[in-house]
Amino acid sequence: MSGVRARIRTVFADAGVTGWMHAVDIDAGTGTRAEVAVGAETPVSTASVHKLCLAVTVQRLADEGRLDLDAQVESLPGDRTPGPTGLAMLSGPVRMSVRDLLAMALTVSDNTAADLLFDRVGLAAVNDAMRAIGLRRTVAVHTMRDLIAAVDEDCGGDEARLRSDPALLARLRVLDPARANHSTPRDMTRLLTALWRDEACSPDRARELRAVLGLQVWPHRLAAGFPYDDVRVYGKTGTLPTLRHEAGVVEYPDGGRYAVAVFTRAARAAARQPAADAAIGTVARLAVRALRAH
């Protein structure tokens, strides 16, 4: 796999990012499992990719009878976590089920929906669930509202300063995996593998969660690497200043299933980073092709 690793490093360099990734064949035997890894053990600030950990926790708690997915939760305009999508866009009170909040958190990366779930289950439960699945380097330390508040505080209320002040960008706490929600590419593929093998939660709830992950609306990262009608891509993105991530699963019509996690960090904080977005799909395609040829 050294050849594909070299090509992946070139893709990252050409996109102007530092990148870390891991890809694995979900159905290969554990002892002989082929993998493609570039910095796969590197801790990275996960941004909204951590909503995947939250989602698995919600399903596990529902399995245990500790959480009712049909329970109704009220969201009031003044209590919503800022964000460009989802409930933060709405002007009136909203009531929806825990199940629907989960769908919003994953499909459009709704920060308010995620925080209503974090408030319901607690950060400790998310970390307990990840440890139970075997993820030793994946830790949630804040909610989405705390993440956004930290960015606002570090920027003095003016996030635009990040694009002109490299020193400020370097001090941003949410970009430091030692002070933010964090994981590694290998941990993320381990979580996805457990979910696709019905080991992360019960088969029915795993099936439900996989279906929601297949409805994610962002096609410009992982999915962009597989523009084929007969290949299905499931995933969860994460975005912060300089960070562009996605972790997901690629399914081929012959039954092949591949878990992929790609994390990138750029040198600049531009709101639009199409080269970084495209690199995620390209790297995923290179890795999956190598696994299929192994």
ZAMARGU-4260 file (C-alpha; in steps of 0.2 Angstrom, whole numbers, plus 5000, padded with zeros to 4 digits):
<rodrens>
0) 5000/5000/5000 | 5015/5012/5000 | 5011/5018/4982 | 4994/5023/4986 | 5000/5032/5002
5) 5012/5042/4992 | 4999/5047/4980 | 4987/5052/4994 | 5001/5063/5002 | 5003/5071/4985
10) 4984/5075/4984 | 4985/5083/5001 | 5000/5093/4996 | 4993/5099/4980 | 4977/5105/4989
15) 4987/5115/5001 | 4982/5105/5017 | 4989/5094/5030 | 4979/5078/5030 | 4977/5062/5040
20) 4966/5047/5034 | 4962/5029/5037 | 4952/5017/5026 | 4948/4999/5029 | 4937/4985/5021
25) 4923/4982/5034 | 4921/4964/5030 | 4939/4958/5029 | 4944/4947/5043 | 4951/4956/5058
30) 4968/4948/5058 | 4971/4950/5039 | 4962/4967/5036 | 4969/4977/5023 | 4970/4996/5027
35) 4976/5012/5020 | 4983/5024/5033 | 4991/5041/5033 | 4994/5048/5050 | 4979/5037/5056
40) 4984/5038/5074 | 4985/5057/5074 | 4973/5066/5086 | 4962/5079/5077 | 4949/5091/5082
45) 4933/5083/5075 | 4921/5098/5073 | 4904/5091/5068 | 4911/5073/5064 | 4908/5071/5083
50) 4889/5071/5080 | 4892/5053/5074 | 4898/5048/5091 | 4883/5057/5099 | 4871/5048/5086
55) 4878/5031/5091 | 4876/5035/5109 | 4858/5040/5107 | 4854/5023/5099 | 4863/5013/5112
60) 4854/5022/5126 | 4838/5019/5117 | 4843/5000/5116 | 4845/5001/5135 | 4828/5009/5138
65) 4836/5024/5145 | 4830/5036/5131 | 4814/5037/5121 | 4816/5041/5103 | 4798/5047/5101
70) 4799/5059/5116 | 4795/5076/5111 | 4808/5090/5114 | 4804/5109/5112 | 4816/5121/5104
75) 4813/5140/5107 | 4821/5153/5096 | 4831/5162/5110 | 4839/5145/5116 | 4846/5139/5100
80) 4864/5136/5096 | 4870/5147/5081 | 4873/5138/5065 | 4869/5141/5046 | 4857/5126/5045
85) 4843/5118/5054 | 4833/5125/5068 | 4844/5140/5070 | 4836/5147/5054 | 4818/5146/5061
90) 4809/5160/5069 | 4796/5151/5080 | 4795/5137/5093 | 4797/5120/5087 | 4793/5103/5094
95) 4800/5087/5087 | 4805/5069/5093 | 4822/5064/5098 | 4823/5053/5083 | 4820/5068/5072
100) 4833/5079/5081 | 4845/5065/5077 | 4841/5065/5059 | 4843/5084/5058 | 4860/5083/5067
105) 4867/5071/5054 | 4859/5076/5038 | 4861/5095/5039 | 4873/5096/5054 | 4861/5105/5064
110) 4870/5112/5079 | 4854/5116/5089 | 4847/5098/5086 | 4864/5091/5092 | 4864/5101/5108
115) 4847/5096/5112 | 4853/5078/5111 | 4869/5082/5121 | 4859/5090/5134 | 4848/5075/5135
120) 4862/5062/5136 | 4877/5071/5143 | 4895/5072/5137 | 4900/5058/5149 | 4888/5046/5141
125) 4895/5049/5124 | 4912/5046/5131 | 4907/5030/5140 | 4899/5023/5124 | 4914/5026/5113
130) 4925/5017/5126 | 4913/5003/5126 | 4915/5001/5107 | 4934/5002/5109 | 4938/5019/5104
135) 4952/5025/5116 | 4957/5041/5108 | 4940/5049/5105 | 4933/5061/5118 | 4920/5074/5119
140) 4924/5089/5130 | 4911/5102/5124 | 4894/5104/5116 | 4892/5113/5100 | 4886/5129/5109
145) 4902/5129/5119 | 4913/5126/5103 | 4905/5141/5095 | 4906/5152/5111 | 4925/5147/5112
150) 4927/5153/5094 | 4918/5169/5098 | 4928/5173/5113 | 4945/5169/5105 | 4941/5181/5091
155) 4934/5195/5102 | 4917/5193/5093 | 4925/5196/5076 | 4928/5179/5067 | 4933/5188/5051
160) 4949/5192/5060 | 4954/5174/5058 | 4957/5177/5039 | 4970/5191/5042 | 4978/5187/5059
165) 4988/5170/5058 | 4993/5172/5076 | 4975/5172/5082 | 4971/5157/5071 | 4986/5148/5079
170) 4978/5151/5096 | 4961/5146/5092 | 4956/5133/5105 | 4944/5123/5095 | 4958/5118/5083
175) 4968/5111/5096 | 4964/5092/5099 | 4970/5094/5117 | 4956/5106/5121 | 4942/5101/5109
180) 4932/5086/5105 | 4944/5075/5096 | 4947/5058/5088 | 4959/5049/5076 | 4955/5043/5058
185) 4957/5025/5064 | 4945/5027/5078 | 4932/5034/5067 | 4934/5020/5055 | 4932/5008/5070
190) 4916/5016/5075 | 4909/5015/5057 | 4914/4997/5055 | 4905/4993/5072 | 4890/5002/5066
195) 4890/4993/5049 | 4893/4976/5057 | 4878/4979/5070 | 4890/4980/5084 | 4889/4998/5089
200) 4870/4996/5094 | 4856/4984/5090 | 4853/4979/5072 | 4837/4988/5070 | 4844/5004/5077
205) 4860/5002/5067 | 4850/5000/5051 | 4840/5016/5056 | 4856/5026/5059 | 4864/5020/5043
210) 4849/5026/5033 | 4850/5043/5040 | 4869/5044/5036 | 4864/5040/5018 | 4853/5056/5018
215) 4867/5069/5021 | 4865/5084/5010 | 4883/5088/5007 | 4890/5080/4991 | 4906/5090/4989
220) 4918/5080/5000 | 4918/5061/5002 | 4903/5058/4989 | 4912/5068/4976 | 4925/5054/4974
225) 4912/5042/4969 | 4901/5050/4956 | 4892/5033/4951 | 4874/5029/4952 | 4877/5012/4959
230) 4889/5017/4973 | 4881/5023/4989 | 4890/5035/5001 | 4886/5038/5019 | 4895/5051/5029
235) 4896/5065/5042 | 4906/5081/5038 | 4915/5092/5050 | 4920/5110/5047 | 4929/5124/5057
240) 4941/5138/5052 | 4955/5128/5042 | 4947/5111/5045 | 4938/5101/5032 | 4933/5083/5037
245) 4922/5068/5033 | 4920/5051/5040 | 4909/5038/5031 | 4906/5022/5022 | 4906/5018/5003
250) 4896/5003/4997 | 4898/4995/4980 | 4885/4985/4971 | 4895/4969/4973 | 4893/4970/4992
255) 4910/4978/4996 | 4909/4990/5010 | 4923/5002/5015 | 4925/5014/5030 | 4934/5030/5027
260) 4939/5044/5038 | 4948/5059/5030 | 4953/5075/5041 | 4962/5090/5033 | 4969/5107/5040
265) 4973/5121/5028 | 4985/5135/5032 | 4971/5149/5029 | 4954/5151/5036 | 4944/5155/5020
270) 4926/5151/5022 | 4927/5142/5005 | 4941/5129/5002 | 4936/5119/4987 | 4953/5111/4985
275) 4952/5104/5002 | 4934/5098/4999 | 4939/5089/4983 | 4955/5082/4991 | 4944/5072/5003
280) 4934/5063/4989 | 4950/5060/4979 | 4959/5053/4994 | 4944/5042/4998 | 4943/5035/4980
285) 4962/5031/4979 | 4961/5022/4996 | 4945/5012/4992 | 4952/5007/4975 | 4968/5001/4983
290) 4958/4991/4995 | 4947/4983/4982 | 4963/4978/4972 | 4971/4971/4987
</rodrens>
